Amino acid sequence: MDKIRVGIVGVGNCACSLYQGFTYYKDNKVDNGLMRGKIGNYDTNSIEVVLAIDVDSRKVEKSFKDAMFSEPNCTPLFVDKNDLPDGPLVLMGEILDGIAPHMLEANEEEGFRISYKRPCNVVEELKNNKVDILINYLPVGSQKATEFYAQCCIDANVSFLNCIPIFIASNPVWEQKFIDAGIPIIGDDMKSQFGASILSQMLQELAFTRGHKVKCHIQRNIGGNADFLNMTDVNRLASKKTSKENVIKSQNIIRDIPLEGSFFHAGPSEYIRYHKDNKIANFHLEMEGFMGSPVVLDAQLSVIDSPNSGGVVMDAIRYLKVARNMGLCGSLRGPSAFTQKTPPQQLTLNDTIYECDMMSKGELTNITKQQIRTDNKSDNKEDEVGPGPAPSP
């Protein structure tokens, strides 16, 4: 089976966890912790990282394996480091607005240190390395940088997997650019496998399913990694707060339940270095049940933040490859709703699962029928058709 060739921009904690996952699940010997063992004909062993880009002097020009354990990364080691492949050499990227000033003032263990190496030609590197999908793991608030890499993907005919809350897949202008180029994308802002956002979504959906009115839904998050420190700048936090609240409000919108009269709050609330890559989420819901009787729910969730994203991204990579093989373009509705906080179209969980199941089989739905390329050009670099290549005999 051919490999799905992946590029990564931003070699942080999430990239570290994802890369470890490829070794942990090698040959699919275990599947606990995975949402899907196979998507199309692609398993977890089908993915290969061939390009890596960062701007931190402690990571640039190192092997991916060495760079991903450099400060300020702090996610735990889940596999024997000796079993990890070296991976590609990390190249210098464009800085633009990718680094907030306060991240340069932080100490070595917590902040960033800019490399002054010459930036690589991103489009050229994407083409030369035959990258299928570029994953955006830039720090929250990197508007100009994200748009730069999105445009590079268009110029290089590469799919874009946008894991941060800069709105590309959910922005009609940007989506049209990818449609015009015949490229499928997924975004925006990765939704962890069992994290605060999916739990808020399910609590909101459960309340409505059981006939309750949600008067108040508060989600507060505490963490100690570079992501949380970056978001202590309120200007960079704004899009994250919007994205997280979109997850909760979407359940009202899908059901035509008015937002007026309800209070919503979600987002990172505090950085505490001690917690490192552990995230603690607190939930408070106030509801009205039968005859207006009050129902209050308080809950807490504690997770290691970065590996909680790995399985989701592993799935999104494979959905993008299958979509390419099917000749689809634009923002993928089902996989985006399943894996992202702010997709182009919010769906119920059942509808999301249906769309993803059908795509995994290489079958069209009423939604994906509208996303077939119309230019009659090859859908990807290998001229493949269907959910993936046939298994080797």
C-alpha positions, 0 to 999 in steps of 0.5 A: 500500500502506498503511504500518505505523505504528510507535512507538519508546520509547528513541531510542538506537543501535538506533533510530538504525540501524533508522531509517537502514535505512528510507532505505538500503533505500528502494524495496527497491533493494538487499537485501543485508543483509536476511533477507527482502525481503518479508513478506506484501505488506510490504517495507521501504518499508512501515514509517513511524515516527510516534511517538517517546518518550525521557527524555533532555534532549538528545533530547526535543522534537527531531526523530527525525533530530536526536535519534538522533544526540545523545549518548550515541548512537554508531552510525555514519552509513550514509546521507547525513543529508540523505536522512533524513526528519525523523520525529516530534518526540520526546516525553517519556516516563515515567522509572520505573526506565528510568535507572540512577543510574550512568548519570546520573553518567557524562560527557556522551558516555557517560551520560544526562541527564534531561529535566524536561518533562511526560511525554506521555499514552502511551495517548493518543499511541498512539491519536492517531497510529494506531500499529500497533506499539510497539518497546521499546528501553529500557535493559536492566533497565527492568522497571517501565518496560517493564511500563508501556509494555506495559500502554499497548499493551493499553489502546490496542490496539497490538502490542508488540515487546519488544527487551529482556530484560524478560520479557513475551511469554515470561511467561504472565501478560502473554501472557494479557493480550494474548490477552484484548485480541486483540493479537499481540506478539513478544519477548523480547530481540532476537537480532541478525542475525549476533551472539553469540547466534545464533552460540552457538545454531548452534554448540550445534545443530551440535555436537548434530547431529554427535553431540558432547556439549558440556561447556562453552560460554562466550560473553563480550562486550565493547563501548563503547556506552551499553548496555554501560555500563548493564549494568556495574550487576550488578542490571540485567545479571541478566536479560540474562545469563539471556536470553543463556544461554537461547539456548544451553540451549534447544538442550539442552532442545529435544532432551531433552539434560540440562543437568547436567554441562555449564557455560554462561556468556554475557553482557556482560563488560566495558565499554571506551569505545574500542570505542563501538558495536563489540561483540567476542564471544569463544567457548570450547566444550569438547566430546566427540566419537567415543570421548570424544575432546576437541574444543575450539573458540575463536572471535571475532566482531566486529560493529557492534552496533546495525545488527546488530539492524536487519534483525531488527527490520524483519522482526519489525515486518512479522510483527506486521502480518501476524499482525494481518491474519490475526487472531492474538493472543498471543506469536507463536511462530515470529517470536519464536523467530527474532528473540528470545533468550527467546521463549515457545517455543524452536524448532529453526532449521528449525521456526522458518523453517517457521513464519515462511515460513507466516506470510509467506504468510498461512497457518496452522500447527498452532501459529498455529491455536491463536492465532486470535482468538475474539471475532469483532472486527476484527483491526486498525484497517483490518479487513484479512484475509490477509497484507497489502493487495493491491498497487496496480494 
